[in-house]
Structures are given as C-alpha cells and as structure tokens.
Amino acid sequence: MTIFSRIVAGEIPSYKCAENEHFYAFLDINPLAKGHTLVIPKREVDYIFDLTDQELADMQVFAKHVAIAIKKVLPCIKVGQAVLGLEVPHAHIHLVPMQSEGDLNFANPKKQFTPEEMQQTADAIRAAYDSAL
C-alpha cells in the first residue's frame, strides 16, 4: 500500500482540498508554492497512463476543478500542472500556483508553512471547490 493509499484510507493525515468518489486532492507537504496540491486516484495505480481512458479523463476534469478553486483563493497568474510520478508509486498530478514558469521547477527550494497556514489554505481551497459544485 502506498503512502497515498494510506492517506486516502485515513491512516495518515493530510490537508484535504477536494474529494469525490474516485479522486482525492490534498496539499503537498513539500510545496513549491503555497497551495501546491496533489491530485490522486483513490484506486492505487503506479503510472498515470495505466489508468483507463475514462479514469484519466475524469482525473483531469477533477484536477481542473481543483485548479479553478486554487486560483480563486491564491494570488497567481495560472495554476501549472506537472506529472512526474517517480517519487511515489501512485499516479498523481501536481497543481502549482504560478507567477512565472520558473515556479514549476522541482529543483527549486521547497517552501515551509506552519500547520495552521496549511490547514487554512486547504480549507479555503476546499470551500472554493465545494461552492463551485
């Protein structure tokens, strides 16, 4: 069971931003920017392109709605998307609020936020996501 599956199961706490029957979004604990969010399928799949066509399409639509919520609550020009997938063997999409393309460089130093800031950010994204449904 991956760390992400354990998060979905509630065994490991997370800063939940959005959820539906098939997908879960939560703040990255080593963020590139405030609001850096991970979108994962609840079904454990290592490689994003091993998802079915329908799952992949549905995951992108879910990620789109999360990105819209992020942009509503955090000052950014756009929300960038990246799929890397080597560090955790569970398909995931990174959504990163950006002021410039350099903000999506994973070699950049990771940001630090207090647990209170992380919770406030997750709560604000979740409220924006929920209000758009």
C-alpha positions in Angstrom: 0.0 0.0 0.0 1.5 3.4 -1.0 1.7 6.4 1.3 -1.0 8.0 -0.9 -3.3 5.0 -0.4 -2.8 5.3 3.3 -3.8 9.0 3.1 -7.0 8.1 1.2 -7.7 5.4 3.8 -7.3 8.0 6.6 -4.3 6.2 8.1 -2.1 9.2 7.5 -3.4 12.7 8.0 -3.5 15.2 5.1 -4.6 18.7 4.3 -7.6 17.8 2.1 -8.6 20.2 -0.6 -11.2 18.2 -2.5 -12.6 14.7 -2.8 -15.1 12.8 -4.8 -15.9 9.1 -5.2 -12.8 8.4 -7.3 -10.3 11.1 -6.6 -8.6 12.9 -3.7 -6.7 16.2 -3.6 -4.5 17.4 -0.8 -1.7 19.8 -0.1 1.8 18.7 -0.9 3.8 18.7 2.4 7.0 19.8 0.5 5.4 22.5 -1.7 6.9 24.6 -4.4 4.4 27.3 -3.6 1.6 28.0 -1.2 -1.4 25.9 -2.4 0.7 23.3 -4.2 -1.8 20.4 -4.4 -1.6 16.8 -5.3 -4.5 15.1 -7.2 -4.6 11.3 -7.0 -6.9 8.5 -7.9 -8.3 6.6 -5.0 -7.5 3.4 -6.8 -3.9 2.6 -6.4 -2.2 2.8 -9.8 1.5 3.4 -10.2 1.7 5.0 -13.6 -0.8 7.7 -14.7 -1.0 6.2 -18.2 -2.1 2.8 -16.7 -5.4 4.4 -15.8 -8.2 3.6 -18.1 -9.1 6.3 -20.7 -12.2 7.2 -18.7 -10.3 7.4 -15.4 -7.6 9.6 -16.9 -10.2 11.9 -18.4 -12.2 12.1 -15.2 -9.0 12.7 -13.2 -8.1 15.7 -15.5 -11.6 17.1 -15.1 -11.4 16.7 -11.3 -7.9 18.4 -11.4 -9.4 21.2 -13.5 -12.0 22.0 -10.8 -9.4 21.9 -8.1 -7.1 24.2 -10.1 -10.0 26.7 -10.5 -10.5 26.6 -6.7 -6.8 27.2 -6.1 -6.8 30.2 -8.5 -9.9 31.7 -6.7 -8.2 31.7 -3.3 -4.5 32.2 -4.0 -2.9 35.1 -5.9 -1.4 33.5 -9.1 -1.4 34.1 -12.8 -2.1 30.5 -13.6 -2.1 27.1 -11.9 0.5 24.9 -13.5 0.2 21.1 -13.9 3.0 18.5 -13.8 3.1 14.8 -13.8 6.3 13.2 -12.6 5.5 10.1 -10.7 8.9 8.7 -9.7 9.0 9.6 -6.1 5.7 7.8 -5.1 4.5 4.8 -7.0 0.9 6.1 -7.1 -0.3 8.2 -10.1 -0.6 11.9 -9.2 -0.9 15.3 -10.7 0.9 18.3 -9.2 -1.1 21.6 -9.3 1.1 24.6 -8.5 0.0 28.2 -8.3 2.5 30.2 -10.6 3.6 33.7 -11.0 6.2 32.6 -13.6 7.1 29.4 -15.4 10.1 29.1 -13.0 7.7 28.4 -10.2 7.1 24.9 -11.6 10.8 23.9 -11.4 11.0 21.0 -9.0 14.7 21.8 -8.3 13.6 25.0 -6.6 13.8 25.0 -2.8 10.7 23.8 -1.1 8.6 26.2 0.9 7.8 25.9 4.6 4.4 26.7 6.1 3.0 26.3 9.6 0.4 23.6 10.2 -2.1 26.4 10.7 -1.2 28.0 7.4 -1.5 24.6 5.6 -4.9 24.0 7.2 -6.2 27.5 6.3 -5.0 27.1 2.7 -6.6 23.6 2.4 -9.9 24.9 4.0 -10.0 27.8 1.6 -9.4 25.6 -1.5 -12.0 23.1 -0.3 -14.6 25.9 0.3 -14.0 27.3 -3.2 -14.2 23.8 -4.7 -17.4 22.9 -2.8 -19.1 26.2 -3.7 -18.5 25.6 -7.4 -20.2 22.2 -7.4 
